[in-house]
Amino acid sequence: MDRQTEQFLRDMPKVELHVHIEGAIRPQTVLQLARRNRVALPADTVEGLRDWYQFRDFQHFVEVYVAVSRCIRTPEDIELVFREFLLGQSEQNVLHTEATYTACTIQKFAGIPWNEQSSAICSARDWAAAELGVSLGLILDIVRGDSVDRAYEILEWATSGPEVGVVALGLAGMEWLGTKEYREVFDEAQRRGLSIVVHAGETTGPETIWDALEHCHADRIGHGVRCLEDPVLTQHLLDHQTHLEVNPSSNVCLGVFPSFGVHPLGRMVSEGLNVSLNSDDPPMFSTTLTGEWLKSVETFGWDRETVHRLHRNAVEAALVDDVRREELRRLVLSDVASA
């Protein structure tokens, strides 16, 4: 890649729709929180954490993710994590982020009630908007395997007030544990006008994407990279222009695909699927959103027009009001198109 293209990708304004707050905590901060809160981890150095992040499979990844989440013990920890995350986004010129946050896990392990969690998040979000000029939309997720009653509780948190900035109800966790048992919860979320984002078609096949569409009324699909295995599903996604949040390095690190070069993202883009590029859990997968752009452009040979198309996909799929969308069109699309 020539230096001019590399600098363009680093500097260009960006939107990110699929990144997990707990999975985005910097290794140094994980260690800081663990020491402060006397949480034992398998490693006590940054290098040791990076070795620990060499995932054997998705189950190992979940174990690491939960262990990192356990390091958060107070509302002050939550605010620190969000502030550092948003600062990191600003450093990459990410102007708007929609981040998934598993509030139920933090409540379970740290006992922090939702109102205290949301207050800490709002403080960090407002600081970032004022000081950094970046915006944040929050996706609260249900974890597959949790009870329906617990899922309803998360829905109540998600709709507790517009000031919190929750833009969607999510569903994450181990895809093989199922989706349809939460159908009534997502029915109610849809009645309340809440957008729905579901992880599907990553560690399982096209069937979980169908389930997300049928049982959850999903507005966007997190991952969805297994869709090409089902031509009928692929055509359905094309016809409806359902947005797919793609995270190639994550998929490679978790063994969904053996290498970046054989990842289906290039084919998904060439076939006209509505996709965006995202980082998922960046420190855990040794990447950043900028890194994903650099790898993807180099690997798939995208031209500036393709880069602009993926940015447009992200801006139009963002769960923002008309005023903010128009701002993002102006700030992101015009800059990318004119570069």
C-alpha positions as CSV (number, residue, x, y, z in Angstrom):
1,M,0.0,0.0,0.0
2,D,1.4,3.4,-0.9
3,R,1.9,6.0,1.8
4,Q,-0.8,8.3,0.5
5,T,-3.5,5.6,0.7
6,E,-2.3,4.6,4.1
7,Q,-2.5,8.1,5.4
8,F,-5.9,8.7,3.8
9,L,-7.2,5.6,5.7
10,R,-5.7,6.7,9.0
11,D,-7.0,10.2,8.7
12,M,-10.5,9.7,7.2
13,P,-13.5,10.3,9.4
14,K,-15.2,7.1,10.4
15,V,-18.3,5.5,11.9
16,E,-18.3,2.2,13.9
17,L,-21.4,0.2,14.5
18,H,-20.0,-3.0,16.1
19,V,-17.6,-2.8,19.1
20,H,-18.0,-4.1,22.6
21,I,-17.1,-1.8,25.5
22,E,-15.7,-4.5,27.8
23,G,-13.8,-6.1,24.9
24,A,-12.3,-2.8,24.0
25,I,-10.7,-2.1,27.4
26,R,-7.0,-1.4,26.9
27,P,-4.7,-4.1,28.4
28,Q,-3.0,-1.5,30.6
29,T,-6.4,-0.5,32.0
30,V,-7.5,-4.1,32.6
31,L,-4.4,-4.5,34.7
32,Q,-5.0,-1.2,36.5
33,L,-8.6,-2.3,37.3
34,A,-7.6,-5.8,38.4
35,R,-5.0,-4.4,40.8
36,R,-7.3,-1.7,42.2
37,N,-10.1,-4.2,42.8
38,R,-8.0,-7.2,43.8
39,V,-9.2,-9.3,40.9
40,A,-6.9,-12.2,40.1
41,L,-6.1,-12.7,36.4
42,P,-3.9,-15.3,34.6
43,A,-1.4,-12.6,33.7
44,D,-0.1,-9.5,35.4
45,T,1.7,-7.8,32.4
46,V,0.5,-6.4,29.1
47,E,2.5,-9.1,27.3
48,G,1.0,-11.8,29.5
49,L,-2.5,-10.5,28.7
50,R,-1.8,-10.6,24.9
51,D,-0.7,-14.2,25.3
52,W,-3.9,-14.9,27.2
53,Y,-5.8,-13.4,24.3
54,Q,-4.6,-16.1,21.9
55,F,-8.0,-17.7,21.7
56,R,-8.4,-21.5,21.3
57,D,-12.1,-21.2,20.4
58,F,-15.2,-19.2,21.1
59,Q,-15.7,-20.7,24.6
60,H,-12.2,-19.6,25.5
61,F,-13.0,-16.1,24.2
62,V,-16.1,-15.9,26.4
63,E,-14.1,-17.0,29.5
64,V,-11.6,-14.2,28.9
65,Y,-14.4,-11.6,28.2
66,V,-16.1,-12.5,31.4
67,A,-12.9,-12.4,33.4
68,V,-12.1,-8.9,32.0
69,S,-15.7,-7.8,32.9
70,R,-15.2,-8.9,36.5
71,C,-12.4,-6.3,36.8
72,I,-15.1,-3.5,36.7
73,R,-16.3,-3.1,40.3
74,T,-17.5,0.5,40.7
75,P,-19.3,3.3,38.8
76,E,-16.0,5.1,38.7
77,D,-14.5,2.1,36.8
78,I,-17.3,2.3,34.3
79,E,-16.7,5.9,33.6
80,L,-13.0,5.4,33.2
81,V,-13.5,2.6,30.8
82,F,-16.0,4.6,28.7
83,R,-13.8,7.7,28.7
84,E,-10.7,5.8,27.6
85,F,-12.8,4.0,24.9
86,L,-14.2,7.3,23.5
87,L,-10.7,8.9,23.6
88,G,-9.4,6.0,21.6
89,Q,-12.2,6.4,19.1
90,S,-11.4,10.1,18.8
91,E,-7.7,9.3,18.2
92,Q,-8.8,7.3,15.1
93,N,-11.2,10.0,13.9
94,V,-14.2,7.9,14.7
95,L,-16.9,10.5,14.9
96,H,-19.8,8.2,15.9
97,T,-19.8,4.8,17.6
98,E,-22.6,2.4,18.5
99,A,-21.1,0.2,21.2
100,T,-22.5,-2.9,22.8
101,Y,-22.4,-3.0,26.6
102,T,-23.4,-6.0,28.7
103,A,-24.8,-4.2,31.8
104,C,-26.4,-7.4,33.1
105,T,-22.9,-9.0,33.5
106,I,-21.6,-5.9,35.4
107,Q,-24.6,-6.0,37.7
108,K,-24.2,-9.7,38.3
109,F,-20.6,-9.6,39.3
110,A,-20.2,-6.1,40.8
111,G,-23.7,-5.5,42.0
112,I,-23.9,-2.0,40.4
113,P,-27.5,-1.1,39.8
114,W,-28.5,0.1,36.3
115,N,-29.2,3.6,37.4
116,E,-25.6,4.0,38.7
117,Q,-24.1,2.4,35.6
118,S,-26.1,4.6,33.3
119,S,-25.1,7.7,35.3
120,A,-21.4,6.9,34.8
121,I,-21.9,6.2,31.1
122,C,-23.8,9.5,30.6
123,S,-21.0,11.4,32.3
124,A,-18.4,9.9,30.0
125,R,-20.6,10.3,26.9
126,D,-21.3,14.0,27.7
127,W,-17.6,14.6,28.3
128,A,-16.7,13.0,25.0
129,A,-19.3,15.0,23.1
130,A,-18.1,18.3,24.6
131,E,-14.4,17.8,24.6
132,L,-13.8,15.4,21.7
133,G,-16.7,16.0,19.4
134,V,-17.6,12.3,19.2
135,S,-21.0,10.7,19.7
136,L,-22.0,7.4,21.3
137,G,-25.1,5.3,20.9
138,L,-25.5,2.4,23.4
139,I,-26.7,-1.1,22.6
140,L,-27.7,-3.1,25.7
141,D,-27.5,-6.8,25.0
142,I,-29.2,-9.8,26.3
143,V,-26.8,-12.8,26.7
144,R,-28.0,-16.0,25.2
145,G,-28.7,-18.5,28.0
146,D,-30.1,-15.8,30.3
147,S,-33.7,-16.3,31.4
148,V,-36.6,-14.6,29.7
149,D,-37.3,-12.7,32.9
150,R,-33.7,-11.3,32.8
151,A,-34.2,-10.3,29.2
152,Y,-37.3,-8.4,30.1
153,E,-35.3,-6.6,32.9
154,I,-32.7,-5.5,30.3
155,L,-35.5,-4.3,28.0
156,E,-36.7,-2.1,30.9
157,W,-33.2,-0.7,31.4
158,A,-33.0,0.0,27.7
159,T,-36.2,2.0,27.7
160,S,-35.8,3.7,31.0
161,G,-35.3,7.1,29.5
162,P,-33.9,8.8,26.3
163,E,-31.2,10.7,28.3
164,V,-29.3,7.4,28.7
165,G,-28.8,7.1,25.0
166,V,-29.7,3.5,24.5
167,V,-30.3,3.1,20.7
168,A,-31.0,-0.6,20.5
169,L,-31.6,-3.9,22.3
170,G,-29.0,-6.5,21.4
171,L,-28.6,-10.3,21.6
172,A,-25.1,-11.8,21.9
173,G,-23.3,-14.7,23.4
174,M,-23.0,-18.3,22.2
175,E,-25.2,-18.5,19.1
176,W,-25.9,-22.2,19.4
177,L,-27.8,-21.5,22.6
178,G,-30.8,-20.2,20.6
179,T,-32.7,-17.2,19.8
180,K,-36.4,-17.9,19.5
181,E,-37.0,-18.2,23.3
182,Y,-36.6,-14.4,23.5
183,R,-39.2,-13.7,20.8
184,E,-41.7,-12.2,23.1
185,V,-39.1,-9.8,24.5
186,F,-38.2,-8.6,21.1
187,D,-41.9,-8.3,20.2
188,E,-42.2,-5.9,23.1
189,A,-39.1,-4.0,22.2
190,Q,-40.4,-3.5,18.7
191,R,-43.8,-2.3,20.1
192,R,-41.8,0.3,22.2
193,G,-40.0,1.5,19.1
194,L,-36.6,0.2,20.1
195,S,-34.2,-0.9,17.3
196,I,-32.9,-4.4,17.5
197,V,-29.3,-5.7,16.7
198,V,-28.6,-9.4,16.9
199,H,-25.3,-11.3,16.7
200,A,-25.9,-14.2,14.3
201,G,-24.2,-16.1,11.5
202,E,-20.7,-16.0,13.0
203,T,-19.9,-19.2,14.9
204,T,-23.1,-20.9,13.5
205,G,-24.5,-21.0,10.0
206,P,-27.2,-19.1,8.1
207,E,-29.9,-20.6,10.3
208,T,-29.2,-18.2,13.1
209,I,-29.5,-15.2,10.7
210,W,-32.9,-16.5,9.7
211,D,-33.8,-16.8,13.4
212,A,-32.7,-13.3,14.1
213,L,-34.8,-11.9,11.3
214,E,-37.9,-14.0,12.1
215,H,-37.9,-14.2,15.9
216,C,-36.1,-11.0,16.8
217,H,-37.2,-8.6,14.0
218,A,-33.5,-7.6,13.7
219,D,-32.8,-4.2,12.1
220,R,-29.1,-5.1,11.8
221,I,-27.1,-8.3,12.1
222,G,-23.9,-8.4,14.1
223,H,-21.4,-10.4,11.9
224,G,-23.7,-12.3,9.4
225,V,-20.6,-13.6,7.6
226,R,-22.0,-17.1,7.1
227,C,-24.9,-15.8,5.0
228,L,-23.2,-16.7,1.7
229,E,-23.6,-20.4,2.6
230,D,-27.4,-19.9,1.8
231,P,-28.2,-18.4,-1.6
232,V,-31.8,-17.8,-0.6
233,L,-30.7,-15.9,2.5
234,T,-28.2,-13.9,0.6
235,Q,-30.8,-12.8,-1.9
236,H,-33.2,-11.9,1.0
237,L,-30.5,-9.8,2.6
238,L,-29.8,-8.1,-0.8
239,D,-33.5,-7.5,-1.5
240,H,-34.1,-5.9,1.9
241,Q,-30.6,-4.4,2.2
242,T,-30.3,-5.7,5.7
243,H,-27.2,-4.2,7.3
244,L,-24.4,-6.6,8.3
245,E,-21.7,-5.5,10.8
246,V,-18.6,-7.3,9.7
247,N,-15.5,-7.8,11.9
248,P,-12.9,-9.7,9.8
249,S,-10.0,-9.9,12.3
250,S,-12.4,-11.1,15.0
251,N,-13.6,-13.9,12.8
252,V,-10.1,-15.0,11.9
253,C,-8.9,-14.9,15.6
254,L,-11.8,-17.0,16.7
255,G,-11.2,-19.6,13.9
256,V,-14.4,-18.9,11.9
257,F,-12.1,-18.4,8.8
258,P,-8.4,-19.5,8.6
259,S,-7.0,-16.2,7.4
260,F,-7.9,-12.6,6.4
261,G,-7.2,-13.5,2.8
262,V,-10.1,-16.0,2.6
263,H,-12.5,-14.0,4.6
264,P,-15.8,-13.6,2.6
265,L,-15.9,-9.8,3.2
266,G,-14.5,-9.1,-0.3
267,R,-17.2,-11.2,-1.9
268,M,-19.9,-9.8,0.3
269,V,-19.0,-6.3,-0.9
270,S,-18.7,-7.2,-4.5
271,E,-22.1,-8.9,-4.5
272,G,-23.7,-5.7,-3.1
273,L,-24.5,-6.8,0.4
274,N,-25.1,-3.9,2.8
275,V,-22.0,-4.2,5.1
276,S,-19.9,-2.0,7.3
277,L,-16.4,-2.6,8.7
278,N,-15.9,-2.9,12.4
279,S,-13.4,-4.0,15.1
280,D,-15.5,-6.0,17.6
281,D,-13.1,-6.4,20.6
282,P,-10.0,-4.6,19.3
283,P,-7.3,-5.2,21.9
284,M,-8.4,-8.8,22.2
285,F,-7.9,-9.3,18.5
286,S,-4.8,-7.1,18.2
287,T,-6.5,-4.6,15.9
288,T,-8.3,-1.2,15.7
289,L,-10.9,0.1,13.4
290,T,-8.2,1.9,11.4
291,G,-6.3,-1.4,11.3
292,E,-9.3,-3.2,9.8
293,W,-9.5,-0.6,7.1
294,L,-5.8,-0.9,6.3
295,K,-6.0,-4.7,6.1
296,S,-9.2,-4.8,4.1
297,V,-8.2,-2.3,1.5
298,E,-4.8,-4.0,1.0
299,T,-6.3,-7.5,1.0
300,F,-9.4,-6.9,-1.2
301,G,-8.0,-4.2,-3.4
302,W,-10.8,-1.7,-2.7
303,D,-10.7,1.6,-4.5
304,R,-11.9,4.9,-3.1
305,E,-15.4,4.4,-4.5
306,T,-15.7,1.2,-2.5
307,V,-14.4,2.8,0.6
308,H,-16.9,5.6,0.2
309,R,-19.7,3.0,-0.3
310,L,-18.9,1.2,3.0
311,H,-18.8,4.5,4.8
312,R,-22.2,5.4,3.4
313,N,-23.5,2.0,4.5
314,A,-22.4,2.7,8.1
315,V,-23.8,6.3,8.1
316,E,-27.2,5.2,6.8
317,A,-27.4,2.2,9.1
318,A,-26.5,4.3,12.2
319,L,-29.3,4.6,14.8
320,V,-29.2,8.4,15.0
321,D,-31.8,11.2,14.5
322,D,-32.1,13.0,11.2
323,V,-30.0,16.0,12.4
324,R,-27.0,13.8,13.4
325,R,-27.3,11.7,10.3
326,E,-27.1,14.8,8.1
327,E,-24.0,15.9,10.1
328,L,-22.4,12.5,9.6
329,R,-23.1,12.6,5.9
330,R,-21.5,16.0,5.7
331,L,-18.5,15.2,7.9
332,V,-17.8,11.6,6.8
333,L,-19.1,11.1,3.3
334,S,-18.0,14.4,1.9
335,D,-14.5,14.1,3.3
336,V,-14.1,10.5,2.0
337,A,-15.5,11.3,-1.4
338,S,-13.3,14.4,-1.9
339,A,-10.1,12.8,-0.8
